[in-house]
Amino acid sequence: MHRTLTRLSGLALATLMLSGCAGTKVDRVTHDSVIDLSGRWNDTDSRLVAEEMLRDCLGAPWFNAFTAQNKVPTVIVGSVRNRSHEHINTETFVKDMERTLINSGKVEFVASKGEREELRDEKADQDVNASVETRKAIGEETGADVMLIGTINSIVDQEGKKSVVFYQVNLELVSIETNRKLWIGDKKIKKYVTKSATGL
């Protein structure tokens, strides 16, 4: 009897596991597919906002002022603060902005503060351990002309199973030498979200 119960229990567990696996379906999609499941900030928002805002930034008068002096502006991305109602990985957004800037071919780009510290540690190590011919000198870094900083904000209006989620991304380009703001841009996203009656 005990053996029969054990077998039945094992069979029931196996059936549950199989049924759980049968309920999972995975479809591979392209990395730039627009898929919005929850209404929250996602990779598509990050990529499209970065591309649209920086297109506007690089077409603004400050850029023409640099090129009129036969100078290619050197840019660094500073902090982008998340002031929204949800957890947003701002590092992904920063990397989307960096990629857009570099791929534009219109500006030069320097490493972030954290990356520079790592590079300086490497140069300090080379100063002791690398040959004279191959070591990289300290104090030869390219200084940035402008810094891009910003915030991600949100407002949620909810009633029952329906909600409107509003995001506003603000970016500012600031002269590092003078602290003058050279460009201010914003991008607004509004999502109307309806949840099913079961909440699934």
DOROLO-449776 format. One record per residue (C-alpha): x, y, z; residue number from 1; residue in one letter. Coordinates in pm, 1 decimal, always signed. Layout:
REM DOROLO-449776
NODE       c1       c2       c3 num residu
NODE        X        Y        Z NUM      A
...
This chain:
REM DOROLO-449776
NODE       c1       c2       c3 num residu
NODE     +0.0     +0.0     +0.0   1      M
NODE   +279.8   +241.0    +96.9   2      H
NODE   +465.2   +162.4   -226.8   3      R
NODE   +150.3   +223.4   -430.3   4      T
NODE    +95.3   +562.9   -262.7   5      L
NODE   +457.2   +658.5   -322.3   6      T
NODE   +426.9   +568.2   -691.2   7      R
NODE   +102.3   +761.6   -722.9   8      L
NODE   +257.0  +1065.9   -552.4   9      S
NODE   +557.2  +1050.6   -785.8  10      G
NODE   +327.7  +1019.1  -1085.4  11      L
NODE   +121.2  +1317.1   -972.8  12      A
NODE   +435.7  +1527.1   -923.0  13      L
NODE   +568.0  +1433.9  -1267.4  14      A
NODE   +232.1  +1522.2  -1422.3  15      T
NODE   +234.2  +1863.1  -1251.4  16      L
NODE   +588.6  +1931.0  -1368.1  17      M
NODE   +505.3  +1836.3  -1725.3  18      L
NODE   +189.4  +2044.8  -1725.9  19      S
NODE   +388.6  +2340.3  -1591.7  20      G
NODE   +645.5  +2300.9  -1870.2  21      C
NODE   +372.3  +2264.1  -2130.4  22      A
NODE   +234.0  +2604.6  -2027.9  23      G
NODE   +559.5  +2785.9  -2114.2  24      T
NODE   +617.6  +2900.1  -2469.5  25      K
NODE   +917.5  +3099.6  -2586.5  26      V
NODE   +940.6  +3272.7  -2923.7  27      D
NODE  +1266.6  +3427.6  -3038.0  28      R
NODE  +1222.0  +3782.3  -3167.1  29      V
NODE  +1456.6  +4046.0  -3303.6  30      T
NODE  +1626.4  +4264.6  -3041.9  31      H
NODE  +1448.8  +4576.7  -3171.8  32      D
NODE  +1098.2  +4426.6  -3175.4  33      S
NODE   +836.7  +4647.7  -3010.5  34      V
NODE   +680.5  +4435.7  -2734.1  35      I
NODE   +492.7  +4607.4  -2451.7  36      D
NODE   +351.9  +4361.5  -2196.9  37      L
NODE   +304.9  +4560.9  -1877.3  38      S
NODE   +296.1  +4925.1  -1981.8  39      G
NODE   +611.9  +4992.9  -1783.6  40      R
NODE   +929.1  +5156.5  -1920.9  41      W
NODE  +1109.2  +4903.1  -2140.7  42      N
NODE  +1397.2  +4858.6  -2384.4  43      D
NODE  +1198.7  +5003.0  -2674.4  44      T
NODE  +1127.9  +5323.4  -2480.8  45      D
NODE  +1496.8  +5351.8  -2389.5  46      S
NODE  +1621.4  +5305.8  -2744.7  47      R
NODE  +1365.4  +5525.4  -2921.6  48      L
NODE  +1388.9  +5810.1  -2668.8  49      V
NODE  +1770.1  +5812.0  -2689.5  50      A
NODE  +1769.5  +5814.4  -3069.7  51      E
NODE  +1499.9  +6082.1  -3108.0  52      E
NODE  +1631.3  +6317.8  -2841.1  53      M
NODE  +1994.2  +6301.5  -2951.7  54      L
NODE  +1893.4  +6354.5  -3314.1  55      R
NODE  +1733.2  +6679.4  -3195.4  56      D
NODE  +2037.4  +6761.2  -2979.7  57      C
NODE  +2285.6  +6721.4  -3265.6  58      L
NODE  +2066.9  +6935.4  -3492.4  59      G
NODE  +2048.4  +7225.9  -3244.8  60      A
NODE  +2234.1  +7562.7  -3284.4  61      P
NODE  +2508.4  +7475.2  -3031.4  62      W
NODE  +2643.0  +7210.9  -3269.4  63      F
NODE  +2666.5  +7456.2  -3559.6  64      N
NODE  +2854.2  +7697.3  -3331.1  65      A
NODE  +3118.5  +7428.3  -3268.7  66      F
NODE  +3153.5  +7328.1  -3633.2  67      T
NODE  +3179.1  +7694.6  -3737.0  68      A
NODE  +3504.4  +7700.5  -3539.1  69      Q
NODE  +3621.3  +7383.7  -3716.9  70      N
NODE  +3594.6  +7201.3  -3386.7  71      K
NODE  +3446.4  +6858.6  -3319.4  72      V
NODE  +3272.4  +6867.2  -2978.4  73      P
NODE  +3383.1  +6610.1  -2721.5  74      T
NODE  +3089.7  +6477.2  -2520.4  75      V
NODE  +3049.9  +6288.6  -2195.1  76      I
NODE  +2726.7  +6149.5  -2052.7  77      V
NODE  +2681.9  +6236.7  -1686.5  78      G
NODE  +2410.4  +6113.7  -1453.4  79      S
NODE  +2055.0  +6035.9  -1559.1  80      V
NODE  +1837.9  +6024.3  -1246.0  81      R
NODE  +1532.5  +5804.6  -1220.6  82      N
NODE  +1254.1  +6004.2  -1055.0  83      R
NODE   +974.3  +5788.2  -1187.2  84      S
NODE   +735.8  +5566.7   -989.6  85      H
NODE   +911.4  +5245.3  -1094.9  86      E
NODE  +1255.9  +5089.0  -1101.5  87      H
NODE  +1431.9  +5184.9  -1424.1  88      I
NODE  +1780.9  +5068.4  -1512.2  89      N
NODE  +1918.0  +5405.5  -1622.6  90      T
NODE  +2248.1  +5244.7  -1725.2  91      E
NODE  +2071.9  +5089.3  -2025.7  92      T
NODE  +1939.1  +5431.6  -2126.0  93      F
NODE  +2284.3  +5588.7  -2082.8  94      V
NODE  +2439.0  +5319.3  -2303.4  95      K
NODE  +2170.6  +5379.5  -2568.3  96      D
NODE  +2264.8  +5748.6  -2565.6  97      M
NODE  +2635.8  +5672.1  -2585.4  98      E
NODE  +2579.2  +5438.7  -2880.5  99      R
NODE  +2367.3  +5698.3  -3062.0 100      T
NODE  +2628.2  +5971.0  -3009.2 101      L
NODE  +2923.6  +5758.2  -3118.0 102      I
NODE  +2744.4  +5615.3  -3421.2 103      N
NODE  +2639.6  +5963.8  -3536.0 104      S
NODE  +3002.5  +6034.7  -3631.4 105      G
NODE  +2942.0  +6400.5  -3541.7 106      K
NODE  +3106.5  +6412.3  -3199.9 107      V
NODE  +3397.3  +6264.8  -3013.0 108      E
NODE  +3317.5  +6076.2  -2698.1 109      F
NODE  +3509.6  +6018.6  -2376.1 110      V
NODE  +3475.4  +5752.9  -2107.6 111      A
NODE  +3249.6  +5805.2  -1806.3 112      S
NODE  +3377.9  +5888.2  -1458.6 113      K
NODE  +3380.1  +5523.7  -1344.9 114      G
NODE  +3545.1  +5407.9  -1666.7 115      E
NODE  +3812.7  +5679.0  -1638.6 116      R
NODE  +3901.5  +5563.9  -1286.5 117      E
NODE  +3950.9  +5210.4  -1415.0 118      E
NODE  +4165.3  +5336.4  -1702.1 119      L
NODE  +4376.1  +5546.6  -1464.0 120      R
NODE  +4437.7  +5239.9  -1247.8 121      D
NODE  +4557.8  +5058.6  -1559.8 122      E
NODE  +4793.4  +5345.9  -1653.9 123      K
NODE  +4931.8  +5355.1  -1300.5 124      A
NODE  +4998.2  +4981.0  -1326.3 125      D
NODE  +5162.8  +5025.6  -1666.6 126      Q
NODE  +5382.6  +5301.7  -1523.5 127      D
NODE  +5539.9  +5039.7  -1298.7 128      V
NODE  +5516.8  +4719.6  -1500.9 129      N
NODE  +5498.8  +4799.7  -1874.5 130      A
NODE  +5797.0  +4869.9  -2098.7 131      S
NODE  +5882.6  +5231.5  -2178.8 132      V
NODE  +5784.8  +5175.1  -2543.6 133      E
NODE  +5433.6  +5049.3  -2465.3 134      T
NODE  +5324.9  +5229.6  -2147.0 135      R
NODE  +5058.2  +5498.9  -2177.5 136      K
NODE  +5140.9  +5830.7  -2015.1 137      A
NODE  +4934.6  +5977.1  -1732.4 138      I
NODE  +4794.7  +6325.7  -1792.0 139      G
NODE  +4725.6  +6286.2  -2164.8 140      E
NODE  +4348.1  +6241.8  -2145.9 141      E
NODE  +4108.4  +6425.8  -2376.3 142      T
NODE  +3889.1  +6663.3  -2178.7 143      G
NODE  +3519.9  +6678.6  -2262.3 144      A
NODE  +3365.6  +7005.3  -2385.8 145      D
NODE  +3005.9  +6927.8  -2289.6 146      V
NODE  +2817.0  +6699.0  -2052.8 147      M
NODE  +2475.6  +6544.9  -2111.3 148      L
NODE  +2264.3  +6505.3  -1794.5 149      I
NODE  +1898.6  +6429.6  -1733.9 150      G
NODE  +1604.8  +6281.6  -1545.3 151      T
NODE  +1326.2  +6032.2  -1609.9 152      I
NODE   +994.0  +6131.9  -1450.2 153      N
NODE   +649.4  +5972.7  -1448.5 154      S
NODE   +286.0  +6029.0  -1350.2 155      I
NODE    +33.6  +5746.0  -1307.0 156      V
NODE   -343.1  +5800.9  -1325.2 157      D
NODE   -529.0  +5482.6  -1229.3 158      Q
NODE   -892.9  +5386.5  -1186.3 159      E
NODE   -978.0  +5019.9  -1133.3 160      G
NODE   -824.9  +4805.8  -1405.9 161      K
NODE   -738.3  +5103.1  -1627.3 162      K
NODE   -440.9  +5334.6  -1597.4 163      S
NODE   -258.6  +5601.4  -1792.2 164      V
NODE   +117.6  +5602.7  -1744.6 165      V
NODE   +296.4  +5920.8  -1848.7 166      F
NODE   +674.6  +5945.1  -1878.0 167      Y
NODE   +878.6  +6256.9  -1941.4 168      Q
NODE  +1250.9  +6238.7  -2011.5 169      V
NODE  +1441.9  +6565.1  -1970.7 170      N
NODE  +1796.0  +6603.4  -2104.5 171      L
NODE  +2030.7  +6901.0  -2084.7 172      E
NODE  +2362.7  +6963.1  -2257.6 173      L
NODE  +2592.1  +7178.5  -2042.1 174      V
NODE  +2925.0  +7343.8  -2121.5 175      S
NODE  +3182.0  +7204.6  -1877.4 176      I
NODE  +3396.5  +7519.0  -1897.1 177      E
NODE  +3124.3  +7781.1  -1845.3 178      T
NODE  +2831.1  +7580.2  -1697.1 179      N
NODE  +2607.9  +7730.8  -1968.2 180      R
NODE  +2316.7  +7517.1  -2080.1 181      K
NODE  +2354.4  +7475.8  -2455.4 182      L
NODE  +2050.2  +7259.4  -2526.3 183      W
NODE  +1742.3  +7139.1  -2336.0 184      I
NODE  +1519.5  +6865.9  -2471.0 185      G
NODE  +1228.8  +6658.0  -2351.0 186      D
NODE  +1043.5  +6353.9  -2473.4 187      K
NODE   +696.6  +6251.1  -2354.6 188      K
NODE   +549.0  +5900.2  -2364.8 189      I
NODE   +189.7  +5818.9  -2266.4 190      K
NODE    +59.8  +5461.8  -2231.5 191      K
NODE   -300.8  +5353.1  -2178.9 192      Y
NODE   -300.2  +5022.8  -1992.7 193      V
NODE   -603.6  +4796.8  -1942.4 194      T
NODE   -571.3  +4488.6  -1722.6 195      K
NODE   -789.8  +4182.6  -1770.3 196      S
NODE  -1074.0  +4113.4  -1526.2 197      A
NODE   -873.1  +3828.8  -1373.3 198      T
NODE   -572.3  +4056.1  -1324.1 199      G
NODE   -355.4  +3826.9  -1539.4 200      L
